[in-house]
Amino acid sequence: MEPIASATPEDKPAEYILTLSCPDVPGIVHAVAAFLIEHDMNIRESQQSSDPEDGTFFMRVQFTSIQHRPPHDFPGIRQDFESVADAFGMTWRLTTTADKPRAVIMVSKMGHCLNDLLFRAATGRLAIDIRAIVANHPDLGYLADNYDIPFHHIPVTADSKPAAEARLIDLITDQQIDLVILARYMQILSADLCKFLEGRAINIHHSMLPSFKGARPYHQAHRRGVKLIGATAHYVTSDLDEGPIIEQEVARVDHSHTTADVVALGQDNECSALARAVRWHAENRVLLHGHSTVVFR
């Protein structure tokens, strides 16, 4: 018996993701579906939502080519959709699932989020292409070595901060980075850098703010008898820790938990919330809406 031939990448149909937002008027879903039918596309997943307060419509559609259309037809599909988008005043984005966002992960000394992201990416559970790790301390270089990822130690002081951020911008530009992940990077980014990274940088922090600011927040929370601790993943803006929220995670604690228990729970929250936020961003499931987000999970 001859072996069954496995499908090559060329045999597989291209898969696309369309996201859009526009004023909510009748006919949007029909127009999108009609366009996909006309182009021999099969919808695999479709989600939509409308904001009743300002009348904005949001949609995410994931679809494949019925005719196994090759990925190099992608520019033509984009061009053809422009007439639909213009008719409804859409802000839109069309990508292929084969394109992994090129990412830089930024860290300081705490490695739990970095280690989690590296493992998920290496095992295929997180569709990002990690091009570099940037740290203001050298401590976590061994993790980069373990995964064979370039490690850039860029120290930051009050005097060196402009030069350090300039080096970071050069790296992001040279590597054509799509996403910057602040995985417990304990530095405040300048307003100019936040503007440069707008919509493509995700941060994680404990979500008990504005309480328990500064060092050792979980220790502070434990001393005050806090019963819920959490973590918040959000887009970076010049408003410190106040960017549009993508995901949050919480855990309940009580009198039986030690400080070490609370710290461990808090770090688990941070890993989970950040990983989900990065995955949803990478899969184009997050649409920015002013100071908020629409997340199609």
N, C-alpha and C positions, 0 to 999 in steps of 0.2 A: 504494500500500500504506500502510495506517495504521500509525503508529509503535506499537511495543509499549509499553504503559504500565508504568512502573516501580512497584515496590511502595512504598507509603507506610509510615511507621512504624506506623500503625494496622493495616496488613495483615500485618505481621510477627508471628510468635508471640512472646509474652513468654518470656524465658529466665531460669531461676532457678538458684541455687546453694544447696544445703543442706549444712552441715557439722555434725558432731555427735561427741560422745564420751560414753561410758557404760560401765558394767560389761559385760564380754564374756560374753554368754549366748546360747544358741541363739535364732534367730528374728528377729534385728535386721534383717538384709538383706531377709528375706522381708517383714517388716512395712513397711519403707520402700518396697520395690518394689510391694507391694500398695496402699499409700496412693497412690502415683503413678499406678498403673493406674486406680484408682477415680476419680481426678481428671483422667483423660484426658491424662496426661503421658507424654512419650517421653524416656527416659534417653539422653543424648548421651555422658556420661562418668561413670564410677563407679570410685572407688578406696576401699579399706578396709585397715586394718591393726590389729593387736592387740599390746599390750605384754605379753609373757609373764611379766614380772616382777611386775607389779601387776594384771594382768587388765583393763586398760582397752582398750576398742574405739574406733576412730576411723574416720570415714567422710566422704567428700566426694562429692556427687552433683550433676551439672549436667544440667538437663533443660528441655524446652520443652513448651508446650501443644500437643496434637494439634489442638485445636479453635480455635487462634489466640486463646486466651483473652487478653483485654487486660490490660495491667499493673495496671489499677486493681482487679483481682480479687485482688491480692497479699495484702491483709489477711485476706481470707476463707481463703485457703490456709494462711496462718500459723495462724489460729485452729483450723482443722480438724486441723492436725498436732499440736496440743498434746496430744491424747489419746494419740497414738502415743509422743510424747516422755515423757509422764508414766508410761506403762506400763513403760518401760525405764530411767527415771531419767536421761534424756539432758540434757546441756548442749548446746544447739544454736543455730544461727543460719541464717536463711533470708534471702537477698538476691536482687536481680535484677542481671543483668549490665549493665543500663543505668545503674546507679548507680555513678559513679566516686567513690572516696574524695576528700574535700576535704583538700588537703595544704598544709602549710607546710614550706618547706625552710630550714634554718638553716645558715649558713656563717660563716667568718671571712675569711681572705685567699686561700686556695687554691681555685681555681675549677674544677678538672678534674671533680669529681663533680657539681657544680652544672650545669656546661655539658652534661654527658652526660645528666643527668636532664631538663633543659629540652628538649634536642633530641629525646629519646625521646618525651616527652609531646607535643611539638608535632607530631611525625610519626605519632602514633597507635600507637607501639610500647609505650607505657606508659599504662595506663588510670587516670590520676589527674588530678584537677582542681586545679592548683596555684593557690592563692588568694593566696599572699604568699611573699616571701623575707625572712627576718630575718637580720641580720648584726650582729656586734659591731664591725665595721670597715666603712667606706664603699667599699672598693676594688672590690667586685663589682657595684656598682649598675648599671654599664653593661650587664651581662648581663640583669638584670631589665628594663631599658629595651628591649633588643633583642627580648624576648619579650612586652613590654607587660604585665608582672606587677608589682604594687605591691612596692616595696622599703622595708623598715623598718630603719633604722639604730638599733640599741639598744645603745649602749656599755655595757660591763660592767667595773666595778672592784670592789675588795673592799667599798668603801662603798656603791656603787650597785647591787650584785647583787640585793638583795631587791626594789628598785624595778623593775629591769630584768625580773626574772622575773614580777613582777606585771603589767607591760605585756604580756609575752608571753602570760600566762594570759588577760588581757582580749582579746587578739587572737584566740586560739584559741577562746574562748567566743563572741565576737561573730561570728566567721566559721563557727562550727559545724564546726571542723576535726576530721577523722577520723584523720589521720595526720600526725605530725611526723617529718621526715627530717633527721637531723644529718649533713650532707654535708661532713665535715671542719670541724665547729664546735668550735673549740679552747677550750671552756669546760666546766668541771665543773658539772653541774646539781645543785641542792640535792636533798636527800632528799624534801622536800615536793613539788618539781616532778616528780621521778621517779615519785612515787606518783600524782600527778595525771595523768601521761602513761602510766601502766602499760598495757602491751599495745598501745599505739598510737604508739610512738616507736621509730624504727630508727636505729642508729648504725653507723658504719664506722670501722675502724682497722686498722693493720697487725697481722698475727697472729703476730708474733714475740714478743709479750709473754709473760712479764714481762721478757724481755731487751730491751735497747735502748729503755728508757723515755726520755721527754723529747724534746728537740728533735732534728731531723735523724736519725730512726731508721735510714733507709736508708743514710746516710753511715756510721753506726756499724756497721751490718751489713756493709757493703762492707769496712770496715777489718778486721773480724774474719774475713773470708773465708767468710761464710755462703753455703751452696749452694742453699737454698730460701728464698724470700720469699713472703709471702702477705698476704691481707686477710680480715677477718672482719666480716660484717654480723650484727647481733644486736639484740634488743630492749633498750631502755634500762631499767636498774634502778639502785637506789642503790648497788649493788656495782659500782664503776667498771670498765667494759669486761668485765664478767663476766655480762651478761644472757644469756638463752636464745639460742643461735646459730641463725640462719636459713640462712646460706650462707657458704661460704668459697671462696677462689680462691688458687691457688699458681702460681709460676713458678720455673724452675730458672735459677740463675746460675752462672758460673764465672769463672776468672781473666781471661778476655778482656773481661769487662764492666767498663766504667768506672763511676764513681760516678753519672754522669748516666744511664747505661744502667739501673742498678739503680733509681734514682728513677723513671724512666719506666715500667719494668716494674711497680714498686710502685703507681704511680698507675693504670695500666691494671687491675691486680688490684682496686684499690679501686672503680673505676667498674663493673667487671663484677659483682663480688659485690654491691654496693649495688643496682644496677639489677635484678638477679635477685631479691633479697630484697624490694624494693619491689613488683615485679611480682607475685610470688607472694602477698604480703600483700594487694595490691589485688584479686587474683583469688580471695581466700579459700582459698588453698591451704596456709596455715600454721595449725596448731592448737597452742596452748601446752599443754605437759604438764610441770608442775612447773618445773624449771630447764632443761628441754629443749624441743624442738619436734618435731612431726610435719609433714613437708612433702610434700604430694601434688603432685609436679611433672608 
